[in-house]
Amino acid sequence: METYVDAIGADTAATTTAKQNKKKLKVMVAMDESKNSFYALEWAVEHLRDVISAEPETDQAGGLLALVHVHPTYLQYIYPSGGTASAVYATDSVPESMKKAREESTAKLFTRALEICRGKMVKTETMILEGDPKEMICQAVEQTHVDLLVVGSRGLGMIKRAFLGSVSDYCAQHAKCPILIVRPPRETSTSSSAKEHKSK
C-alpha cells in the first residue's frame, strides 16, 4: 500500500487509523542530503507525532522513529593507459580520506535530522548501511519490522523515472510495509510566474 502526500495538512488513512487505535508505531524515514528528504522527515515528525511520540505519563510504550542513511558501495577502478578504453575493477576498499569525508557528511546529516526531532518527545534511532540504497532500505524495513516507511519524492519527470528509476518507486513495489511518499510543497503560481518573467 502506498500513499502520496502533496501538501501540509493532508490527512492519510495511515495516520487516521493509528490515531483511532492509539497504537504506537515504528516509523522509518529514509534520509539523504536532499531537501526533499528533510521535508519528508519534518512532515513525519509533525503529522505522525501522535503515533511515534513517547507518553511518559502512561504505561503505554512509545513509538520509535528510525532514521536510515545508506552509503552507496564505493568501487575503485584502474584505467589502463594503453589502447583499450575499458576500466579494470581493482578493489572496493574506501581510501581513508574518502572514508573520513563520508563519516563527517553522515554526522552532519544526522545532527541536522536529530535537531528536527528534538522537542517532539520522539524516541529516535539512527542506522547507517552500505550498498544499493533501494535494496538496503527494503532489507532494513523487513529486518527491523517497521510499521511505516516514509520517503521523500525526488520529483523526477516521467522520462527520467523510466531510465533512472527512483528509491520511492522501488520501495513502493518491494517494501514489506505501507509506504508514505512525501512530495515537496508545490510552488505558488506567483513564484512560478516570477521565475518565468526572470527567464525572459
C-alpha positions in Angstrom: 0.0 0.0 0.0 1.4 3.4 -0.9 0.1 6.8 -0.1 1.2 10.1 -1.6 1.1 13.3 0.4 1.2 16.6 -1.5 0.8 19.4 0.9 0.8 20.4 4.5 -2.3 19.4 6.4 -3.3 16.4 4.3 -4.6 13.6 6.4 -3.9 10.0 5.4 -5.6 6.7 6.1 -2.5 5.5 8.0 -2.5 8.4 10.4 -6.3 8.4 10.9 -6.3 4.7 11.7 -3.4 5.0 14.0 -4.9 7.9 15.9 -8.2 5.9 16.4 -6.4 2.9 17.7 -3.9 4.9 19.8 -1.3 2.3 18.7 2.4 3.4 18.8 4.2 2.7 15.6 7.8 2.1 14.5 8.3 4.5 11.6 11.4 4.6 9.4 12.4 7.7 7.4 15.0 7.2 4.6 17.5 10.1 4.8 20.0 11.6 2.4 21.3 15.1 1.9 18.5 16.3 -0.4 16.0 18.9 0.8 13.1 16.5 -0.2 14.5 14.0 2.3 14.4 16.6 5.1 11.0 17.8 4.1 9.8 14.2 4.4 11.3 14.0 7.9 9.7 17.3 9.0 6.4 16.1 7.7 6.6 12.8 9.5 7.6 14.4 12.9 4.8 16.9 12.6 1.9 14.7 11.3 2.8 11.3 12.8 3.8 12.6 16.3 0.7 11.0 17.9 1.8 7.5 16.9 5.6 7.9 17.4 5.9 10.2 20.4 6.6 8.8 23.9 3.9 9.0 26.6 5.8 9.1 29.9 2.5 9.8 31.9 1.1 6.4 30.8 2.3 2.8 30.9 1.9 2.6 27.1 5.1 2.0 25.3 6.1 4.9 23.0 6.7 4.6 19.3 10.0 4.8 17.5 11.4 6.9 14.7 14.2 5.2 12.8 16.4 7.3 10.5 18.2 5.3 7.9 21.0 6.5 5.7 22.7 4.3 3.0 26.2 4.8 1.7 26.5 3.6 -1.9 29.2 0.9 -2.3 32.4 2.6 -3.3 34.2 1.0 -6.3 37.7 1.9 -7.3 38.8 1.3 -10.9 42.2 1.3 -12.6 42.1 2.8 -16.1 44.8 1.3 -18.4 46.9 3.7 -20.4 47.0 1.5 -23.4 44.7 1.4 -26.4 41.7 -0.2 -24.6 39.0 2.1 -23.1 37.7 -0.4 -20.6 38.3 0.0 -16.8 39.6 -2.8 -14.6 37.9 -3.3 -11.2 40.6 -3.1 -8.6 39.2 -3.0 -5.1 36.1 -2.0 -3.1 38.1 -0.6 -0.2 37.5 3.1 0.5 40.6 5.3 0.8 40.9 6.8 4.3 40.4 10.4 3.1 37.1 9.4 1.4 36.0 7.4 4.4 36.6 10.3 6.7 34.8 12.8 4.5 31.8 10.4 4.2 31.7 9.9 8.0 31.8 13.7 8.5 29.0 14.2 6.0 26.8 11.5 7.7 27.4 13.0 11.1 26.2 16.4 9.8 23.2 14.8 8.2 22.1 13.1 11.4 22.9 16.1 13.6 20.5 18.2 11.4 17.9 15.4 11.4 18.0 14.9 15.2 17.6 18.7 15.7 14.3 18.4 13.8 13.2 15.5 16.1 14.3 17.2 19.3 11.5 18.6 21.5 8.8 16.4 20.0 9.1 13.6 22.6 10.2 11.2 19.8 12.4 8.3 20.6 14.8 8.3 17.6 17.5 5.8 16.5 19.8 6.1 13.5 21.1 3.4 11.1 23.9 3.7 8.6 24.0 1.0 5.9 26.1 0.4 2.9 25.0 -0.9 -0.5 22.3 0.0 -3.1 20.0 2.4 -1.2 16.8 1.0 -2.7 17.6 -2.6 -1.7 19.2 -1.7 1.7 16.2 0.3 2.8 13.8 -2.5 1.9 16.0 -5.0 3.8 16.1 -2.7 6.8 12.3 -2.4 6.8 12.0 -6.2 6.8 14.7 -6.9 9.4 13.5 -4.3 11.9 9.8 -4.9 11.5 8.9 -1.3 10.6 5.2 -0.4 10.6 5.5 2.5 8.1 8.3 3.7 5.7 8.4 7.4 4.9 10.5 8.6 1.9 10.8 11.9 0.1 10.0 12.1 -3.6 12.8 13.1 -5.9 10.4 14.8 -8.3 11.8 13.2 -11.4 10.0 13.7 -14.7 8.4 10.7 -16.5 11.4 10.1 -18.8 14.0 10.3 -16.0 11.9 8.0 -13.8 11.8 5.5 -16.7 15.5 5.4 -17.2 16.8 6.1 -13.6 14.0 4.7 -11.5 13.8 6.1 -8.0 14.1 4.9 -4.4 10.5 5.7 -3.7 9.2 3.7 -6.7 11.4 0.7 -5.8 10.3 0.8 -2.1 6.7 1.2 -3.1 7.0 -2.1 -5.0 9.2 -4.1 -2.7 9.0 -2.8 0.9 7.2 -5.2 3.3 5.2 -2.5 5.0 3.0 0.5 4.0 5.0 3.4 2.4 4.3 7.1 2.6 5.9 9.1 -0.2 6.0 12.8 0.8 6.1 15.2 -2.1 7.6 18.7 -1.5 5.1 21.6 -1.5 4.1 22.9 -4.9 5.3 26.4 -5.8 2.7 29.0 -5.8 1.6 30.5 -9.1 3.1 33.9 -8.2 6.6 32.4 -7.6 6.5 30.4 -10.8 5.3 33.3 -12.8 8.1 35.4 -11.3 10.6 32.8 -12.4 9.2 32.8 -15.9 9.4 36.6 -16.0 13.1 36.4 -15.0 13.9 33.9 -17.7 12.5 36.1 -20.4 
